[in-house]
Amino acid sequence: MNDNDQDAGRAAARPKRADARRNEKALLEAAAAVFVSSGVEAPIRDIAAKAGVGTATIYRHFPTRADLIVAVYRHQVEALAEAGPALLASGETPHAALGRWADLFVDFLVTKHGLAAVFQSDDSCFDPLHSYFLDRLLPVCTQLLDAAVAAGEIHPGQDAYELMRGVGSLCAGAGSNLRYDARHLVGLLIAGLGRPR
C-alpha cells in the first residue's frame, strides 16, 4: 500500500464534519421531495435547487443516480427506525406513539411509491433494500405494539409484519385520487387496535 492509498483509507475512516452531514441530510430530504413530486428521473438540477446547492455538490456526495436513490431510501428508513423509540420516550401513551409512528410510516410509503419504478428495475444495487427495510423497521413496530399491549391499550397478539403490510396496502390505494385519504384510513386501523375503555 502506498502513501496515497493510506491517506485515502484514513479519509474514508474519518467521520464526516457536522456541516457535511447537514448538507448530505438536506440533499437527501430535497431528493425525496423531488422524487415524490416528479419521479426518480427528475433532473439533478431540480434536486440541487431544492437543496440550495450546486449540482457538483450532489455528484460529490452521490456519483450516480442509483447512489442517490439508495441513500434517500436508507435515510428515510433510518429516520423512521429512530422515531419509534423517541416517540415512546416522549411521554405519550404507547398507543398514541404507535399512531404517530404510523403517520410517519405513511409519509415514508408515499416517498417509497415515488421510488417504486426504480425498485422494479433489473439493477441489483436495489435488491438488498427490502431486507434492510424489514430488518430495521419490524423490530421498531414490534416494540411499539408490545409497549401498547403491556400498557393494556391494545389487544395482544398483534403482528408487526401484518400491520405494516396492512398500512402499505392502504397507502397503495391512494394514487392520485384526491378523495382517498390513506392517512385517515391508517388512523382508523390503529384506533381499531385499541381496547374499549
C-alpha positions in Angstrom: 0.0 0.0 0.0 1.5 3.4 -1.0 1.1 6.7 0.9 -1.8 7.8 -1.3 -3.7 4.6 -0.5 -3.1 5.1 3.2 -4.3 8.7 3.0 -7.4 7.6 1.2 -8.1 4.9 3.8 -7.8 7.5 6.6 -10.1 9.9 4.8 -12.7 7.2 4.4 -12.5 6.2 8.1 -12.8 9.8 9.3 -16.3 10.8 10.4 -17.9 13.5 8.3 -17.8 17.0 9.6 -21.1 18.4 11.1 -21.6 20.7 8.1 -21.0 17.9 5.6 -23.6 15.7 7.5 -26.1 18.6 7.4 -25.5 19.1 3.7 -26.0 15.5 3.0 -29.2 15.4 5.0 -30.5 18.4 3.2 -29.7 16.8 -0.1 -31.5 13.6 0.8 -34.6 15.4 2.0 -34.7 17.5 -1.1 -34.2 14.5 -3.3 -37.0 12.6 -1.5 -39.4 15.6 -2.1 -38.5 15.9 -5.7 -38.8 12.1 -6.2 -42.3 12.2 -4.8 -43.4 15.1 -7.0 -41.5 14.4 -10.2 -40.3 10.8 -10.1 -36.8 9.4 -9.8 -35.8 10.6 -13.3 -36.2 14.2 -12.2 -33.3 16.4 -13.3 -30.5 16.6 -10.7 -30.6 20.4 -11.1 -34.1 20.3 -9.6 -32.8 18.5 -6.6 -29.9 20.8 -6.3 -32.2 23.9 -6.5 -34.5 22.5 -3.8 -31.5 21.7 -1.5 -29.9 25.1 -2.3 -26.6 23.7 -3.6 -24.9 23.2 -6.9 -25.2 20.0 -8.9 -21.5 19.4 -8.4 -22.2 19.0 -4.7 -24.8 16.3 -5.4 -22.4 14.4 -7.6 -19.6 14.8 -5.0 -21.8 13.0 -2.4 -23.6 10.7 -4.8 -21.7 9.9 -8.0 -24.7 8.1 -9.7 -28.4 8.4 -9.6 -28.6 4.9 -8.1 -26.4 6.0 -5.3 -28.7 8.9 -4.6 -31.8 6.7 -4.7 -30.4 4.1 -2.3 -29.2 6.9 0.0 -32.6 8.5 0.1 -34.3 5.2 0.9 -31.8 4.3 3.6 -32.0 7.8 5.1 -35.8 7.6 5.4 -35.7 4.1 6.8 -33.2 5.2 9.5 -35.3 8.3 10.4 -38.4 6.0 10.8 -36.4 3.5 12.8 -35.1 6.2 15.2 -38.6 7.8 15.5 -40.2 4.8 17.2 -38.1 4.7 20.4 -38.2 8.5 20.5 -42.0 8.6 20.4 -42.2 6.0 23.2 -39.8 8.1 25.3 -41.6 11.3 24.7 -44.2 10.6 27.4 -47.1 9.9 25.1 -49.1 6.7 25.7 -47.7 3.8 23.7 -50.9 3.6 21.6 -50.6 7.3 20.8 -46.9 6.8 19.9 -47.9 3.9 17.6 -50.4 6.2 15.9 -47.8 8.9 15.4 -45.3 6.4 14.1 -47.9 5.1 11.7 -48.3 8.6 10.3 -44.6 8.8 9.7 -44.7 5.3 8.1 -47.4 6.7 5.7 -45.1 9.6 4.8 -42.3 7.1 4.1 -44.5 4.9 2.0 -45.6 7.9 -0.1 -41.9 8.6 -0.9 -41.3 4.9 -1.4 -44.1 4.8 -4.0 -42.2 7.7 -5.8 -39.3 5.3 -5.9 -41.3 2.2 -6.8 -40.5 2.1 -10.5 -36.8 2.0 -9.7 -37.2 -0.9 -7.3 -38.8 -2.9 -10.0 -35.8 -2.4 -12.2 -33.1 -5.0 -13.0 -30.4 -3.0 -11.2 -29.1 -5.4 -8.5 -28.0 -2.4 -6.3 -31.6 -2.1 -5.1 -32.1 -5.8 -4.2 -30.9 -5.6 -0.6 -33.2 -2.6 0.2 -36.3 -4.7 1.1 -34.4 -6.8 3.6 -32.8 -3.6 5.0 -36.3 -2.1 5.4 -37.7 -5.2 7.2 -34.5 -5.6 9.4 -34.7 -2.0 10.6 -38.5 -1.4 10.9 -40.0 -4.7 12.0 -38.3 -4.5 15.4 -39.4 -0.9 15.9 -43.1 -1.7 15.0 -42.9 -4.7 17.3 -41.5 -2.6 20.2 -44.4 -0.1 19.7 -47.0 -2.9 19.6 -45.5 -4.6 22.7 -45.5 -1.4 24.7 -49.1 -0.7 23.8 -50.1 -4.3 24.8 -48.1 -4.0 28.1 -49.9 -0.7 28.9 -53.3 -2.5 28.3 -54.1 -0.1 25.4 -54.4 -2.6 22.6 -55.4 -6.2 22.2 -52.5 -8.7 22.5 -51.4 -10.9 19.6 -50.8 -8.2 17.0 -48.2 -8.9 14.4 -45.9 -6.1 13.3 -45.3 -7.5 9.8 -49.1 -7.9 9.2 -49.7 -4.3 10.5 -47.0 -2.9 8.3 -48.4 -4.8 5.2 -51.9 -3.5 6.0 -50.7 0.1 6.2 -48.8 -0.4 3.0 -51.9 -1.8 1.3 -53.9 1.2 2.4 -51.3 3.6 1.1 -51.0 1.8 -2.2 -54.7 2.6 -2.9 -54.2 6.3 -2.8 -52.6 7.1 -6.2 -53.8 10.4 -7.4 -57.4 10.1 -6.1 -57.9 13.2 -4.0 -60.9 11.6 -2.3 -58.8 8.7 -1.0 -57.2 9.6 2.3 -54.7 6.9 3.3 -53.7 8.7 6.5 -57.3 8.7 7.7 -57.8 5.0 6.9 -54.5 4.1 8.7 -55.7 6.2 11.7 -58.9 4.1 11.8 -56.8 0.9 11.6 -54.6 2.0 14.5 -57.6 3.1 16.5 -59.2 -0.3 15.9 -56.4 -2.0 17.7 -57.4 -0.3 20.9 -59.2 -1.9 23.7 -62.6 -0.4 24.6 -62.5 1.8 27.6 
